[in-house]
Amino acid sequence: MIYFILLGFSSLLVANPVGIDSSSEQFVTCVQSLKEEVRSFQSVPWKWMGSFDQKFSETLLKVNAFSEISDWVKEKENSQTFKTQYEFLLGNGLISCQEITGVIQIQRDRYQKYLILMILGTFTVLIVLWGRTKENFRNKKEMILIFLFALPVRADTLNVYTYDALTGKGSFGEILSEQFKKKTGSELKIIPFGSEGEALNQIVIEGKNTKADILLGIDNGFASRAKETGLFTQIDAKYFLPLEKNILLDRERMFLPFDYGYLAFLYNEESVQNHFDFKHPTLRSFLKNIQLHKKIVIADPRTSSLGYSFLLWTKSVSAGKEDLQKLWNEFFPKLITLSPSWSGAYGMFLKGEVDWVLSYTTSRAYHLEKEKQKKYQVLVFEDGHAIQVEGVAQVKASKKTKLIDEFLKLILSEEVQEKLPTSQWMYPARTGTKLPISFKSLPVPKPIKSEVELTEDERKLLIKDWTRWGANSP
């Protein structure tokens, strides 16, 4: 799997960026060419090739991001000269765009050849079998029956689209698969993508013919977008009865929560304790603190649901668009870089490359439980912390209602929810669930349930504004 992520302000990896005028012109041209390549794919019946569908879904997300940056480039050129540091932004953007275009062209040619060969091969086999009818079969009817019975037969399978961190040995996805098989005798097939955004995008691409029955891991950042697609159905109210209070993702019951966590900034007390004033911190005072210059890393709101949830958190405490812009203009200089994902940002933090990282309060529980480390601390804000909720969405086109009902009961069962904290490292959504000792020692902040619920158009506008603010920050 190839990832081409545009990191924005951290794009310092390009050693010799091209000139700003030629770079911006080439970038805009490349984005247009890439859009044409994508459009050519949408008219081809690739649905049967799951691996290609996944690559296409990932690519489509990058195209959307490139388009937003391309629009910003055009507007920026008309108003003022680019600052030197944004030559790197365009340099990386152009290289990524060109590489993605090349990959798509190669994949298209490769799969076209595969398709032709498979069609020819299938017809060849059928012709040979038909020609050998008298020798090997009593009649053609018998041959057809044997052919049909020879087709692979498998038990009912529930297909779950989700993000890749939910898969692997010891993961929450593995726990769900094992328990589902035990309870129902059917298979739970988990199809992972790079993010929940990519998983959702795949369902949008496949539309009413999607292979998915369940979307697992939808959160605050993507709930509105998922609802607007019209591809998901309302979930029965009975499944919401065991839930903790105030963790619903929506009022229409389109998404059933299964876990949640408090967004927070973590630090290593061995390196930070003597360099920061911890008295009465609030989110606003933290974002403005001059001692934090180039000492923080967060996940990029354009590519990470955690980063986007943080952007919504800052929006919820601001007094309007101008205030939000001012808040971020004060915070941008505190960032040493933006990471495309939580894992990339947290990896930098653990390596000691940065003092502060945006994560969850429950990240401390992992270090206590697995590493017996107490040095990683959570900064608790007096004005409260935003909550990120993850949920399940039921695909409207799915006919496997009985298996879906079993899955919804299972994911909120006591047995599964008790295993969630030490596999997902989040709080279980079921009320009264027994927590491990490592969780009981965590600080429990005042919860802020953001009332900000944006449509997809509003989300795109917010991201576009945020990108501009970063470009103009000191």
Secondary structure, DSSP 8 states (H G I E B T S, - for coil): -------GGG----SS---HHHHHHHHHHHHHHHHHHHHHHTTS--TT-HHHHHHHHHHHHHHHHHHHHHHHHHHHHHHS---THHHHHHHHHHHHHHHHHHHHHHHHHHHHHHHHHHHHHHHHHHHHHHHTHHHH-SSHHHHHHHHHHHS-----EEEEEEEGGG-STT-HHHHHHHHHHHHHSSEEEEEEESSHHHHHHHHHHHGGG-S-SEEEEEEHHHHHHHHHHT-EE---GGGGTTB-TT--S-TT--EEEEEEEEEEEEEEHHHHGGGS--SS--HHHHHH-GGGTT-EEEE-TTT-HHHHHHHHHHHHTSSSHHHHHHHHHHHGGGEEEEESSHHHHHHHHHTTS-SEEEEETTHHHHIIIII----EEEE--TT-EEEEEEEEEEETT---HHHHHHHHHHHTSHHHHHHSHHHH-SEESBTT----HHHHTS----EE-------HHHHHHHHHHHHHHHHH--
